[in-house]
Amino acid sequence: MDDIQLQKLVEEISMQSFGIPFKHQATFNKRLRTTGGRYLLQSGNIEINKKYFDVHGEKELIGIIKHELCHYHLHQNKKGYQHKDQDFKNLAKSVGAPRYCTPLPESEVRKQPTMYHCYRCSKCRFLYKRKKRVNTNRYVCGKCGGRLIKVDVVENSF
C-alpha cells in the first residue's frame, strides 16, 4: 500500500463511519516508532506508521485510521479531541475506534539499553544508581552526608 491508496482508504472510512469527508492529506511516516498514527493539529493531516500495516495487516490499519479520524473530526468541529475528553471517548466508542493499537513485536521496536551511573558513599557505603551523571563535588550522600565516589557505568542490570 502506498500514500495514494492510504488517502483513498482514509476518505472512504471517513464517509462510511463518520458521514463527513476528509479534506486533508493522509500519508505513511516511516519515522514513527512508538505510535500507530498521529493527527497533526497545525495542518490537519494524518500520519500513519507503516510498520503496523506491514506487521498486523489491514484490520489494524483501519482501527488506527478510525482513531485518528476521531481526533480530526472533533478538532475540525471545535470539540474535545484529546484522549481525556468525553467527546472523544463517545465518538471513538460509537465508530468502533480502538483506544490503543496492538503493540509491535519487540524485534520491531528498537530499544536502547539503559545505562546507569553508579556512585557509592564513602561513609555508609550506600549505592546510588542514576541515569544522569552526578557532580560529586557538589552533591553528597542523602543518608549520612558522606562524599560520593564514582563506581562504574552499568547497563540494564537493575
C-alpha positions in Angstrom: 0.0 0.0 0.0 1.3 3.5 -0.9 0.2 7.0 0.1 -2.3 7.3 -2.7 -4.1 4.1 -1.6 -3.9 5.2 2.0 -5.5 8.6 1.1 -8.4 6.8 -0.7 -8.9 4.4 2.2 -9.0 7.3 4.8 -11.5 9.2 2.7 -13.7 6.0 2.4 -13.6 5.3 6.1 -14.4 8.9 6.9 -17.5 8.9 4.7 -18.7 5.4 5.9 -18.0 5.7 9.6 -18.4 9.5 10.2 -20.5 10.7 7.3 -18.1 13.7 6.9 -15.5 14.0 4.1 -11.8 14.0 5.0 -10.3 17.1 3.3 -6.7 16.9 4.2 -3.7 14.6 3.5 -3.1 11.1 4.9 0.4 9.7 4.5 2.7 7.0 5.8 5.5 8.2 8.1 8.4 5.8 8.4 9.9 7.7 11.3 7.1 7.0 13.7 8.3 4.4 16.2 6.0 4.1 19.2 2.6 5.1 17.9 0.3 3.8 15.2 -0.5 7.2 13.8 -0.9 10.9 14.7 -3.2 13.8 13.8 -1.3 17.0 13.2 -3.2 19.9 14.7 -1.5 22.7 12.7 -2.0 21.2 9.2 -5.0 18.9 9.8 -3.1 16.0 8.1 -2.8 12.4 9.4 0.3 10.4 9.5 0.2 6.6 9.8 3.0 4.2 10.9 3.6 1.8 8.0 5.1 -0.9 10.3 1.7 -1.5 11.8 0.2 -2.3 8.4 3.2 -4.5 7.5 3.1 -6.5 10.7 -0.6 -6.6 11.7 -2.4 -6.1 8.4 -5.4 -4.0 7.1 -7.7 -4.6 10.1 -5.3 -2.9 12.5 -4.7 -0.1 9.9 -8.4 0.6 9.7 -8.6 0.8 13.5 -5.7 3.3 13.6 -7.3 5.4 10.8 -10.6 5.5 12.7 -8.8 6.6 15.9 -7.0 9.4 14.1 -10.2 10.4 12.3 -11.9 10.8 15.7 -9.2 13.4 16.6 -9.5 15.0 13.1 -13.3 15.4 13.0 -13.6 16.6 16.6 -10.8 19.2 16.2 -12.3 20.4 13.0 -15.7 20.9 14.8 -14.1 22.6 17.8 -15.0 19.8 20.2 -12.9 17.9 22.7 -10.4 16.0 20.6 -8.0 14.8 23.3 -8.0 11.3 24.7 -9.2 12.5 28.0 -12.2 14.4 26.6 -15.7 12.8 26.8 -16.5 13.9 23.2 -13.5 11.8 22.0 -14.4 8.8 24.1 -18.0 8.8 23.0 -17.1 9.2 19.3 -14.4 6.5 19.4 -16.8 4.1 21.0 -19.6 4.8 18.5 -17.5 4.2 15.4 -15.5 1.3 16.9 -12.1 3.0 17.0 -9.6 1.4 19.4 -8.2 3.3 22.3 -4.8 1.8 21.7 -3.2 0.0 18.8 -1.7 -3.5 19.1 1.9 -3.3 20.2 4.6 -4.3 17.7 6.8 -7.3 18.5 9.9 -6.5 20.4 12.1 -7.1 17.4 10.3 -4.3 15.5 10.7 -1.7 18.3 14.4 -0.9 18.7 15.1 -0.3 22.4 18.3 1.5 23.5 19.9 -0.1 26.5 19.6 2.0 29.6 23.0 3.0 31.1 23.3 3.7 34.8 26.0 5.7 36.6 26.8 4.2 40.0 28.1 6.1 43.0 29.0 4.7 46.4 29.0 6.7 49.6 32.5 6.7 51.3 30.9 6.6 54.8 27.9 4.4 54.8 28.7 2.5 51.5 25.1 3.1 50.1 25.0 2.6 46.3 23.2 5.2 44.1 22.2 4.3 40.6 21.4 7.3 38.3 20.7 7.6 34.6 22.4 11.0 34.6 25.8 11.8 35.9 26.1 13.5 39.3 28.6 16.2 40.2 30.4 14.5 43.1 32.0 17.8 44.1 28.6 19.4 44.6 26.4 16.5 45.9 26.8 14.3 48.9 25.1 11.2 50.3 21.5 11.9 51.3 21.6 9.4 54.2 24.8 10.4 56.1 26.4 13.3 54.2 29.4 11.4 53.1 31.3 12.0 49.8 30.1 10.2 46.7 32.7 8.1 44.8 32.0 7.1 41.1 32.0 3.3 40.7 31.2 2.3 37.1 28.7 2.7 34.4 26.4 -0.4 34.4 24.0 -1.5 31.6 20.5 -2.7 32.4 21.4 -4.7 35.5 19.0 -3.2 37.9 
